Amino acid sequence: MKRLFSCTFDVMICLVVQRNVGILEKIAQQLVSSATNRNRAGEADELDQQYKVQLDVLRQLEQRVKTQLQSQRKASGLNEGRKQTLTKLERDFERVQSAAEACRARVTRQQKQLQQRGGAASANGSQSNSANALQQEEARFQEQMMQDRMQEEIMR
């Protein structure tokens, strides 16, 4: 009974991590979207703070899952079915981790691009070009997120 509970607990933790990655992606999308609306500086600051907090939550959850999976892997008396379940959980967890890392990388890349374009636009005095570029970047970001989700669904 304890092993069944442990397996269920592992699955639940992995699902919690997956759900938090989804939350991170939504916050990231809003963060990039708010960058196109420069008049909402307070909202952008709040979203940036939410993004950082969500990253911290994910880091803590990932550490917890890694520890749990390692302790389960080291447990003696694992039968073949349990080993297969752990292997599947580890693969699922790695997939969720890679989705989170891809989201982090996209946000970092886009924030750098937005800063560079923002600096160049204010130096040139062309705010309308900057807004168009930010909207195009937002559209690319949304398209990339959709592609990532489709790939994730295919992998399932």
C-alpha positions in Angstrom: 0.0 0.0 0.0 2.8 2.4 0.8 4.4 1.8 -2.6 1.1 2.5 -4.3 0.7 5.8 -2.4 4.3 6.7 -3.3 3.7 6.1 -7.0 0.5 8.1 -6.9 2.3 10.9 -5.0 5.1 10.9 -7.7 2.5 11.3 -10.4 0.7 14.0 -8.6 3.9 16.0 -8.0 4.8 15.6 -11.7 1.4 16.9 -12.7 1.8 19.9 -10.3 5.1 20.7 -12.0 3.4 20.5 -15.4 0.6 22.7 -14.3 3.1 25.3 -13.0 4.9 25.2 -16.3 1.6 26.1 -17.9 1.2 29.0 -15.5 4.7 30.1 -16.3 4.0 30.1 -20.0 0.8 32.2 -19.5 2.7 34.7 -17.3 5.5 34.9 -19.9 3.0 35.5 -22.7 1.3 38.3 -20.7 4.8 39.7 -19.9 5.8 39.9 -23.5 2.3 41.3 -24.4 2.5 44.0 -21.8 5.9 45.1 -23.2 4.1 46.3 -26.3 1.9 48.6 -24.1 4.5 50.9 -22.6 1.8 52.9 -20.8 1.2 50.1 -18.4 4.5 50.1 -16.6 3.0 49.1 -13.2 1.3 46.1 -14.8 4.6 45.1 -16.5 6.4 45.3 -13.1 3.8 43.2 -11.5 4.0 40.6 -14.2 7.7 40.5 -14.0 7.5 39.9 -10.3 4.9 37.1 -10.9 7.2 35.6 -13.5 10.2 35.6 -11.1 8.1 34.1 -8.3 6.8 31.4 -10.6 10.3 30.5 -11.7 11.2 30.1 -8.0 8.2 27.9 -7.4 9.2 25.7 -10.3 12.8 25.5 -9.1 11.6 24.3 -5.7 9.1 21.8 -7.2 11.7 20.5 -9.6 14.2 19.9 -6.8 11.5 18.1 -4.8 10.6 15.8 -7.7 14.3 15.0 -8.4 14.8 14.1 -4.7 11.6 12.0 -4.7 12.5 10.1 -7.9 16.1 9.5 -6.7 14.9 8.1 -3.4 12.4 5.9 -5.2 15.0 4.7 -7.6 17.4 3.8 -4.7 14.7 1.9 -2.8 15.3 -1.8 -2.5 12.8 -4.3 -3.7 11.6 -2.6 -6.8 9.7 -4.9 -9.1 9.7 -4.6 -12.8 6.4 -2.7 -13.0 7.6 -0.1 -10.5 10.8 0.4 -12.4 8.9 1.0 -15.6 6.6 3.4 -13.8 9.6 5.3 -12.5 11.3 5.4 -15.9 8.1 6.8 -17.4 7.8 9.4 -14.6 11.4 10.4 -15.2 10.9 10.8 -18.9 7.7 12.9 -18.3 9.5 15.0 -15.8 12.4 15.6 -18.2 9.9 16.6 -20.9 8.2 19.1 -18.5 11.6 20.4 -17.5 12.6 21.0 -21.1 9.4 22.9 -21.7 10.0 25.1 -18.7 13.6 25.7 -19.8 12.4 26.6 -23.4 10.0 29.1 -21.9 12.7 30.6 -19.7 15.0 30.9 -22.7 12.3 32.5 -24.9 11.4 35.1 -22.3 15.1 35.9 -21.7 15.8 36.2 -25.4 12.7 38.3 -26.1 13.4 40.6 -23.1 16.8 41.3 -24.5 15.4 41.9 -28.0 12.8 44.3 -26.6 15.4 46.2 -24.6 17.6 46.5 -27.7 14.8 47.6 -29.9 13.4 49.9 -27.2 16.8 51.6 -26.8 17.3 51.9 -30.6 13.8 53.2 -31.1 14.1 55.9 -28.4 17.5 56.9 -29.8 15.9 57.2 -33.3 12.7 58.7 -32.0 10.6 56.2 -33.9 8.1 54.9 -31.4 5.6 53.6 -34.0 8.3 51.3 -35.5 9.1 50.0 -32.0 5.5 49.2 -31.3 5.2 47.3 -34.6 8.3 45.4 -33.9 7.1 44.5 -30.4 3.7 43.3 -31.9 5.6 41.2 -34.4 7.7 39.7 -31.7 4.6 39.0 -29.6 3.1 37.2 -32.6 6.2 35.1 -33.0 6.3 34.3 -29.3 2.7 33.1 -29.4 3.3 31.1 -32.6 6.4 29.5 -30.9 4.3 28.6 -27.9 1.6 27.0 -30.0 4.3 24.9 -31.9 5.8 23.8 -28.5 2.4 22.7 -27.3 1.8 20.8 -30.5 5.1 19.1 -30.2 4.4 18.3 -26.5 1.0 16.7 -27.5 2.8 14.7 -30.2 5.3 13.4 -27.7 2.5 12.1 -25.5 
